[in-house]
Amino acid sequence: MPVPRHGSKVTCFCDVQYRWKSRSTDKGSEIIAESNEVIDGQMLIAQLPKVLDLRWLDDILEYALENGWTPMEKKSDFIIRRVKDGYKVI
């Protein structure tokens, strides 16, 4: 399911536009993101603690791209989690 247009934002990272949205969960917060240039590309889900710092957005995108997220291809969701020393692929 794509990131909803209503309430989402667009950011540019390494000359590519990504649409993203934050949401609350029972365990904390999540950022969901996808390429704004491809329909049905792989979705990124970043699980975060209850306190969300939007300054993490570029780090989240960078980590995901370096660790196997392929937003230009149709695949199952790519999930990462914030841990004490950075991020971890789930």
C-alpha positions as CSV (number, residue, x, y, z in Angstrom):
1,M,0.0,0.0,0.0
2,P,1.6,3.3,-1.0
3,V,2.3,6.2,1.3
4,P,-0.9,8.2,1.4
5,R,-0.7,11.6,-0.4
6,H,-2.9,13.3,2.3
7,G,-0.7,14.3,5.3
8,S,2.6,13.0,3.8
9,K,5.6,15.1,2.9
10,V,8.3,15.0,0.2
11,T,12.0,15.2,0.8
12,C,14.9,15.1,-1.6
13,F,17.8,12.9,-0.7
14,C,20.7,12.4,-3.1
15,D,18.7,14.0,-5.9
16,V,15.8,11.6,-5.5
17,Q,12.4,12.5,-4.1
18,Y,10.9,10.4,-1.4
19,R,7.4,10.6,0.0
20,W,7.2,9.9,3.7
21,K,4.8,10.0,6.6
22,S,5.2,9.5,10.3
23,R,2.7,7.5,12.4
24,S,2.2,6.4,15.9
25,T,2.1,2.7,16.9
26,D,1.6,0.8,20.1
27,K,5.4,0.4,20.5
28,G,6.5,3.9,19.4
29,S,6.6,5.7,16.1
30,E,7.2,4.7,12.5
31,I,8.3,6.5,9.4
32,I,7.0,5.0,6.2
33,A,8.7,6.1,3.0
34,E,8.8,5.3,-0.7
35,S,10.3,6.8,-3.9
36,N,8.1,9.6,-5.2
37,E,9.1,8.7,-8.7
38,V,8.1,5.1,-8.9
39,I,4.7,3.5,-8.6
40,D,4.6,0.3,-6.4
41,G,8.3,0.5,-5.4
42,Q,9.6,-1.1,-2.2
43,M,8.2,0.6,0.9
44,L,10.6,1.5,3.8
45,I,9.3,1.2,7.4
46,A,11.5,2.6,10.1
47,Q,10.5,1.7,13.6
48,L,11.5,4.3,16.1
49,P,11.1,5.1,19.8
50,K,8.1,7.1,21.1
51,V,10.1,10.3,20.7
52,L,10.5,11.0,17.0
53,D,13.3,13.4,15.8
54,L,12.8,14.4,12.2
55,R,16.5,15.1,11.9
56,W,16.8,11.3,11.7
57,L,15.1,11.2,8.3
58,D,18.2,11.6,6.1
59,D,20.1,9.0,8.3
60,I,17.2,6.6,8.0
61,L,17.1,6.9,4.2
62,E,20.9,6.6,3.9
63,Y,21.1,3.6,6.1
64,A,18.2,1.8,4.3
65,L,19.7,2.5,0.9
66,E,23.2,1.3,2.0
67,N,21.7,-1.9,3.5
68,G,19.4,-3.3,0.8
69,W,16.4,-1.1,0.4
70,T,15.5,-0.9,-3.3
71,P,12.8,1.8,-3.7
72,M,12.7,1.5,-7.5
73,E,11.8,-2.2,-7.4
74,K,8.6,-3.9,-6.4
75,K,9.4,-6.1,-3.3
76,S,8.1,-6.7,0.1
77,D,8.5,-4.0,2.7
78,F,12.0,-3.2,4.0
79,I,11.9,-2.8,7.7
80,I,14.6,-1.2,10.0
81,R,14.6,-0.4,13.7
82,R,16.4,2.3,15.6
83,V,18.8,0.8,18.1
84,K,21.1,2.4,20.6
85,D,24.0,2.8,18.2
86,G,22.1,3.4,15.0
87,Y,19.8,1.2,13.0
88,K,19.3,-2.5,12.3
89,V,17.6,-4.3,9.5
90,I,14.7,-6.4,10.7
